[in-house]
Amino acid sequence: MTENEKNNHTHKHMVPRTEDEKQKVLNRLKRIEGQVRGIQKMVEEDRYCIDILTQISAINSALKNTGMQLLERHMHHCVSDAIQTGDGEQSIEELMKVMQQLSKS
């Protein structure tokens, strides 16, 4: 990502996460990371394909749920703040693009 791209993703209406919010997201991601490592081990051990696919499905669901929670938080804090200060249009457009990406997965 170029410096210009980084700057485009830094909006003045970004509301920083609380330490508790950060920790919850990090804990979820660490669990997902552990699940991925578990799948790697399953492949190394030549485990049954259906068992591996079931675990992949669980990871996909966990990632989607984590993304939806981040999306909800973004709407309640960052987008809401942008709307209240009269700068909501860009924030809503950005949100819609991300929602389209999430719906494709």
DRENDOLO-837906 format. One record per residue: chain; x, y, z of N, C-alpha, C in turn; residue number from 1. Coordinates in pm, 1 decimal. Layout:
REM residues N
+---+----------+----------+----------+----------+----------+----------+----------+----------+----------+-----+
! c !     n.px !     n.py !     n.pz !    ca.px !    ca.py !    ca.pz !     c.px !     c.py !     c.pz !   k !
+---+----------+----------+----------+----------+----------+----------+----------+----------+----------+-----+
! A !        X !        Y !        Z !        X !        Y !        Z !        X !        Y !        Z ! NUM !
...
+---+----------+----------+----------+----------+----------+----------+----------+----------+----------+-----+
REM end
This chain:
REM residues 105
+---+----------+----------+----------+----------+----------+----------+----------+----------+----------+-----+
! c !     n.px !     n.py !     n.pz !    ca.px !    ca.py !    ca.pz !     c.px !     c.py !     c.pz !   k !
+---+----------+----------+----------+----------+----------+----------+----------+----------+----------+-----+
! A !     85.1 !   -117.1 !      0.0 !      0.0 !      0.0 !      0.0 !     89.8 !    123.5 !      0.0 !   1 !
! A !     62.8 !    215.0 !    -90.3 !    142.6 !    336.9 !    -97.5 !    104.6 !    431.0 !     15.4 !   2 !
! A !    188.1 !    529.5 !     37.7 !    159.4 !    628.3 !    143.0 !     29.1 !    701.5 !    113.6 !   3 !
! A !      4.7 !    730.9 !    -14.0 !   -118.5 !    800.1 !    -53.4 !   -241.1 !    713.5 !    -22.5 !   4 !
! A !   -230.8 !    582.1 !    -50.0 !   -341.9 !    492.3 !    -20.1 !   -367.4 !    485.7 !    130.8 !   5 !
! A !   -260.1 !    483.9 !    209.0 !   -275.4 !    482.5 !    354.1 !   -347.8 !    607.8 !    400.9 !   6 !
! A !   -309.7 !    722.0 !    346.1 !   -372.4 !    847.7 !    384.9 !   -519.7 !    851.4 !    347.0 !   7 !
! A !   -555.4 !    789.4 !    233.5 !   -694.7 !    786.6 !    190.6 !   -780.7 !    704.0 !    285.2 !   8 !
! A !   -720.6 !    610.2 !    356.9 !   -795.9 !    525.2 !    449.4 !   -794.7 !    580.9 !    591.3 !   9 !
! A !   -728.3 !    691.0 !    612.1 !   -726.4 !    754.1 !    743.8 !   -821.4 !    872.6 !    738.7 !  10 !
! A !   -936.9 !    856.2 !    798.3 !  -1039.1 !    960.4 !    793.7 !  -1043.2 !   1034.4 !    925.7 !  11 !
! A !  -1081.0 !   1159.6 !    919.6 !  -1086.9 !   1239.3 !   1041.3 !  -1195.3 !   1190.8 !   1135.4 !  12 !
! A !  -1285.1 !   1104.1 !   1087.8 !  -1393.8 !   1054.8 !   1172.0 !  -1365.4 !    915.8 !   1227.1 !  13 !
! A !  -1240.8 !    874.3 !   1220.4 !  -1204.7 !    745.9 !   1277.5 !  -1211.9 !    756.7 !   1429.3 !  14 !
! A !  -1292.8 !    673.4 !   1490.6 !  -1307.1 !    672.4 !   1635.6 !  -1225.7 !    555.2 !   1687.5 !  15 !
! A !  -1115.9 !    580.2 !   1758.4 !  -1028.1 !    471.2 !   1803.5 !  -1103.1 !    368.3 !   1888.2 !  16 !
! A !  -1061.7 !    241.5 !   1871.9 !  -1119.9 !    133.7 !   1951.3 !  -1072.8 !    145.0 !   2095.2 !  17 !
! A !  -1157.4 !    103.8 !   2187.0 !  -1115.4 !     96.5 !   2326.2 !  -1019.7 !    -22.4 !   2340.7 !  18 !
! A !   -947.0 !    -26.5 !   2449.6 !   -856.6 !   -139.8 !   2474.0 !   -935.0 !   -270.2 !   2480.4 !  19 !
! A !  -1053.5 !   -265.7 !   2540.6 !  -1137.6 !   -385.6 !   2549.7 !  -1180.0 !   -432.9 !   2410.6 !  20 !
! A !  -1220.0 !   -338.6 !   2324.5 !  -1259.2 !   -374.1 !   2187.7 !  -1142.1 !   -436.1 !   2112.1 !  21 !
! A !  -1025.5 !   -375.0 !   2124.4 !   -906.4 !   -428.2 !   2058.3 !   -878.2 !   -570.6 !   2104.4 !  22 !
! A !   -883.4 !   -590.1 !   2236.3 !   -849.6 !   -720.6 !   2291.5 !   -946.9 !   -827.7 !   2244.3 !  23 !
! A !  -1075.6 !   -794.2 !   2236.9 !  -1174.4 !   -890.9 !   2189.9 !  -1149.0 !   -931.6 !   2045.0 !  24 !
! A !  -1119.2 !   -834.5 !   1958.9 !  -1091.3 !   -865.0 !   1818.4 !   -963.2 !   -946.5 !   1807.1 !  25 !
! A !   -859.6 !   -905.4 !   1880.0 !   -733.7 !   -979.9 !   1876.3 !   -751.5 !  -1122.6 !   1926.0 !  26 !
! A !   -830.2 !  -1142.0 !   2031.0 !   -854.5 !  -1277.1 !   2081.1 !   -924.9 !  -1363.2 !   1976.9 !  27 !
! A !  -1022.6 !  -1305.0 !   1908.0 !  -1092.8 !  -1378.6 !   1802.0 !   -995.8 !  -1417.3 !   1690.9 !  28 !
! A !   -912.4 !  -1321.5 !   1650.1 !   -817.5 !  -1348.7 !   1541.5 !   -713.9 !  -1452.8 !   1582.0 !  29 !
! A !   -673.5 !  -1451.6 !   1706.4 !   -578.5 !  -1552.8 !   1754.3 !   -642.1 !  -1691.4 !   1754.6 !  30 !
! A !   -770.8 !  -1698.7 !   1789.4 !   -841.2 !  -1827.6 !   1783.5 !   -847.2 !  -1876.9 !   1639.8 !  31 !
! A !   -877.8 !  -1786.9 !   1547.2 !   -883.9 !  -1822.6 !   1405.8 !   -746.1 !  -1869.5 !   1358.5 !  32 !
! A !   -641.7 !  -1798.6 !   1399.7 !   -504.8 !  -1837.5 !   1364.6 !   -476.3 !  -1979.5 !   1414.7 !  33 !
! A !   -519.3 !  -2009.8 !   1535.8 !   -500.8 !  -2144.0 !   1590.3 !   -575.7 !  -2248.6 !   1509.1 !  34 !
! A !   -696.0 !  -2212.2 !   1463.7 !   -772.8 !  -2304.6 !   1380.4 !   -701.4 !  -2331.5 !   1248.4 !  35 !
! A !   -641.7 !  -2227.8 !   1190.9 !   -568.6 !  -2244.5 !   1064.5 !   -448.6 !  -2338.0 !   1085.9 !  36 !
! A !   -377.2 !  -2316.7 !   1196.3 !   -265.1 !  -2406.2 !   1226.7 !   -314.2 !  -2549.6 !   1244.9 !  37 !
! A !   -431.2 !  -2565.2 !   1305.4 !   -489.3 !  -2697.7 !   1322.5 !   -518.1 !  -2764.4 !   1189.5 !  38 !
! A !   -566.8 !  -2686.9 !   1093.5 !   -592.6 !  -2742.2 !    959.6 !   -461.5 !  -2782.8 !    892.8 !  39 !
! A !   -358.5 !  -2701.7 !    908.9 !   -228.9 !  -2737.7 !    851.4 !   -183.1 !  -2872.4 !    905.8 !  40 !
! A !   -199.9 !  -2891.7 !   1035.8 !   -160.8 !  -3017.8 !   1098.1 !   -246.5 !  -3132.7 !   1044.9 !  41 !
! A !   -375.4 !  -3107.2 !   1027.5 !   -464.6 !  -3210.1 !    973.8 !   -419.0 !  -3254.6 !    835.1 !  42 !
! A !   -377.6 !  -3159.1 !    752.0 !   -329.5 !  -3192.0 !    617.4 !   -200.9 !  -3273.5 !    627.7 !  43 !
! A !   -108.4 !  -3229.5 !    714.6 !     17.0 !  -3303.6 !    732.6 !     -8.5 !  -3447.0 !    777.6 !  44 !
! A !   -113.1 !  -3466.2 !    857.4 !   -145.7 !  -3598.5 !    910.4 !   -236.7 !  -3678.2 !    817.4 !  45 !
! A !   -262.9 !  -3624.7 !    696.8 !   -350.5 !  -3690.7 !    599.2 !   -487.6 !  -3723.5 !    656.3 !  46 !
! A !   -545.8 !  -3627.6 !    726.9 !   -678.7 !  -3647.2 !    784.4 !   -784.8 !  -3648.4 !    674.5 !  47 !
! A !   -899.0 !  -3699.8 !    707.4 !  -1012.4 !  -3714.6 !    616.3 !  -1052.9 !  -3577.2 !    561.4 !  48 !
! A !  -1073.1 !  -3569.3 !    430.8 !  -1103.5 !  -3442.4 !    362.6 !  -1224.5 !  -3371.0 !    422.5 !  49 !
! A !  -1328.9 !  -3445.2 !    454.0 !  -1450.1 !  -3383.6 !    507.2 !  -1421.7 !  -3315.5 !    640.8 !  50 !
! A !  -1336.9 !  -3375.6 !    723.0 !  -1299.9 !  -3314.0 !    850.9 !  -1227.7 !  -3181.2 !    827.9 !  51 !
! A !  -1138.1 !  -3179.1 !    730.3 !  -1064.1 !  -3056.7 !    697.5 !  -1159.1 !  -2951.2 !    642.7 !  52 !
! A !  -1247.0 !  -2991.9 !    552.3 !  -1343.2 !  -2897.7 !    495.1 !  -1437.3 !  -2841.3 !    600.9 !  53 !
! A !  -1474.2 !  -2922.5 !    697.3 !  -1558.9 !  -2875.3 !    806.9 !  -1487.2 !  -2766.7 !    886.1 !  54 !
! A !  -1358.4 !  -2786.1 !    911.1 !  -1280.7 !  -2685.7 !    984.0 !  -1263.9 !  -2557.9 !    901.7 !  55 !
! A !  -1245.3 !  -2571.8 !    771.6 !  -1235.1 !  -2454.7 !    683.5 !  -1365.7 !  -2375.5 !    688.4 !  56 !
! A !  -1477.6 !  -2446.4 !    687.0 !  -1607.8 !  -2380.5 !    696.1 !  -1620.5 !  -2303.5 !    828.2 !  57 !
! A !  -1572.7 !  -2363.6 !    937.0 !  -1578.6 !  -2297.0 !   1068.1 !  -1494.0 !  -2170.0 !   1068.5 !  58 !
! A !  -1378.2 !  -2174.6 !   1004.7 !  -1290.8 !  -2057.3 !    997.0 !  -1356.3 !  -1947.2 !    914.5 !  59 !
! A !  -1414.1 !  -1985.9 !    801.0 !  -1483.4 !  -1886.7 !    718.1 !  -1594.1 !  -1818.0 !    797.0 !  60 !
! A !  -1669.0 !  -1895.0 !    872.8 !  -1777.0 !  -1839.4 !    954.2 !  -1720.9 !  -1746.2 !   1061.7 !  61 !
! A !  -1613.1 !  -1786.6 !   1126.6 !  -1551.8 !  -1704.3 !   1231.3 !  -1500.3 !  -1572.3 !   1174.1 !  62 !
! A !  -1438.4 !  -1577.1 !   1057.2 !  -1389.6 !  -1454.0 !    993.4 !  -1505.3 !  -1362.6 !    955.3 !  63 !
! A !  -1610.6 !  -1421.6 !    899.4 !  -1727.1 !  -1341.4 !    861.8 !  -1788.4 !  -1274.2 !    983.9 !  64 !
! A !  -1803.1 !  -1349.7 !   1092.3 !  -1861.0 !  -1293.7 !   1214.4 !  -1774.0 !  -1181.5 !   1271.0 !  65 !
! A !  -1643.5 !  -1200.3 !   1267.3 !  -1552.4 !  -1096.5 !   1314.8 !  -1564.7 !   -972.1 !   1227.6 !  66 !
! A !  -1571.0 !   -992.2 !   1097.1 !  -1588.4 !   -879.9 !   1005.1 !  -1718.6 !   -806.2 !   1028.8 !  67 !
! A !  -1825.0 !   -880.5 !   1054.6 !  -1954.5 !   -816.7 !   1079.2 !  -1952.4 !   -736.7 !   1208.7 !  68 !
! A !  -1884.4 !   -786.9 !   1309.8 !  -1874.9 !   -712.1 !   1435.2 !  -1795.5 !   -583.3 !   1415.4 !  69 !
! A !  -1686.9 !   -590.4 !   1339.1 !  -1610.1 !   -469.6 !   1309.0 !  -1693.6 !   -371.2 !   1227.3 !  70 !
! A !  -1769.6 !   -424.0 !   1134.4 !  -1856.4 !   -341.1 !   1051.5 !  -1961.5 !   -270.4 !   1136.5 !  71 !
! A !  -2022.3 !   -343.1 !   1228.1 !  -2123.2 !   -283.9 !   1316.1 !  -2063.0 !   -172.9 !   1401.7 !  72 !
! A !  -1945.5 !   -199.1 !   1456.4 !  -1878.4 !    -99.2 !   1538.7 !  -1846.0 !     25.4 !   1455.6 !  73 !
! A !  -1799.7 !      3.0 !   1332.8 !  -1766.7 !    114.2 !   1243.5 !  -1890.3 !    200.5 !   1216.5 !  74 !
! A !  -2003.1 !    135.2 !   1193.1 !  -2125.8 !    210.6 !   1165.6 !  -2169.9 !    291.7 !   1287.2 !  75 !
! A !  -2165.4 !    229.1 !   1404.6 !  -2212.6 !    296.7 !   1525.4 !  -2120.8 !    410.5 !   1570.7 !  76 !
! A !  -1994.9 !    403.0 !   1536.9 !  -1900.5 !    503.4 !   1585.6 !  -1851.2 !    595.1 !   1473.5 !  77 !
! A !  -1776.9 !    539.8 !   1380.0 !  -1712.0 !    622.9 !   1277.8 !  -1812.5 !    686.3 !   1181.5 !  78 !
! A !  -1903.1 !    604.6 !   1126.8 !  -2000.1 !    657.3 !   1030.8 !  -2097.1 !    752.2 !   1100.8 !  79 !
! A !  -2143.2 !    712.5 !   1217.8 !  -2233.9 !    798.5 !   1295.1 !  -2169.0 !    933.7 !   1323.2 !  80 !
! A !  -2043.2 !    933.2 !   1363.3 !  -1971.2 !   1057.6 !   1390.3 !  -1961.6 !   1142.7 !   1264.2 !  81 !
! A !  -1931.1 !   1079.6 !   1151.3 !  -1920.1 !   1153.3 !   1025.4 !  -2053.2 !   1216.7 !    986.4 !  82 !
! A !  -2160.6 !   1143.0 !   1004.5 !  -2293.2 !   1195.4 !    970.5 !  -2328.6 !   1313.7 !   1061.0 !  83 !
! A !  -2303.3 !   1299.3 !   1189.5 !  -2337.1 !   1406.0 !   1284.0 !  -2260.6 !   1534.5 !   1258.3 !  84 !
! A !  -2142.6 !   1522.5 !   1201.3 !  -2063.4 !   1642.5 !   1173.6 !  -2079.4 !   1691.3 !   1029.4 !  85 !
! A !  -2172.3 !   1628.1 !    954.9 !  -2200.2 !   1672.5 !    819.4 !  -2108.8 !   1615.7 !    713.7 !  86 !
! A !  -2026.0 !   1518.1 !    748.8 !  -1933.1 !   1457.9 !    652.3 !  -1967.9 !   1312.4 !    622.8 !  87 !
! A !  -2094.6 !   1279.6 !    627.4 !  -2135.7 !   1140.5 !    616.7 !  -2128.4 !   1078.3 !    479.5 !  88 !
! A !  -2138.7 !   1157.8 !    374.9 !  -2146.8 !   1102.1 !    239.3 !  -2026.6 !   1013.0 !    205.3 !  89 !
! A !  -1905.9 !   1061.4 !    227.5 !  -1785.6 !    983.9 !    196.0 !  -1779.9 !    857.6 !    281.9 !  90 !
! A !  -1814.9 !    871.2 !    406.4 !  -1812.0 !    758.4 !    498.2 !  -1912.8 !    652.0 !    455.9 !  91 !
! A !  -2030.7 !    693.5 !    412.6 !  -2133.0 !    599.2 !    367.4 !  -2088.8 !    530.4 !    238.5 !  92 !
! A !  -2031.0 !    604.9 !    146.7 !  -1981.7 !    545.6 !     22.0 !  -1874.5 !    440.9 !     50.3 !  93 !
! A !  -1783.0 !    474.7 !    138.0 !  -1676.8 !    381.8 !    176.5 !  -1737.6 !    256.1 !    239.6 !  94 !
! A !  -1833.2 !    274.6 !    326.7 !  -1900.3 !    163.7 !    393.9 !  -1970.1 !     73.1 !    292.7 !  95 !
! A !  -2037.3 !    130.2 !    196.1 !  -2107.1 !     50.9 !     95.3 !  -2010.5 !    -33.3 !     13.9 !  96 !
! A !  -1894.5 !     21.1 !    -19.6 !  -1793.6 !    -55.2 !    -94.7 !  -1746.7 !   -175.7 !    -14.4 !  97 !
! A !  -1722.6 !   -153.1 !    113.6 !  -1676.5 !   -263.0 !    200.0 !  -1786.7 !   -367.4 !    215.4 !  98 !
! A !  -1911.4 !   -323.4 !    230.3 !  -2020.4 !   -418.1 !    244.6 !  -2035.2 !   -503.1 !    118.0 !  99 !
! A !  -2014.3 !   -443.0 !      2.1 !  -2018.7 !   -519.3 !   -123.0 !  -1907.8 !   -623.7 !   -125.5 ! 100 !
! A !  -1789.3 !   -586.1 !    -80.2 !  -1678.3 !   -682.4 !    -75.4 !  -1709.6 !   -797.2 !     20.6 ! 101 !
! A !  -1763.0 !   -765.0 !    135.9 !  -1795.8 !   -867.5 !    234.8 !  -1905.3 !   -960.8 !    183.6 ! 102 !
! A !  -1998.8 !   -907.7 !    108.0 !  -2108.3 !   -991.6 !     59.7 !  -2062.7 !  -1088.2 !    -49.3 ! 103 !
! A !  -1951.4 !  -1060.0 !   -112.7 !  -1898.7 !  -1148.8 !   -217.2 !  -1835.1 !  -1273.4 !   -159.7 ! 104 !
! A !  -1788.1 !  -1262.7 !    -35.5 !  -1715.3 !  -1376.3 !     22.2 !  -1807.2 !  -1481.3 !     77.8 ! 105 !
+---+----------+----------+----------+----------+----------+----------+----------+----------+----------+-----+
REM end
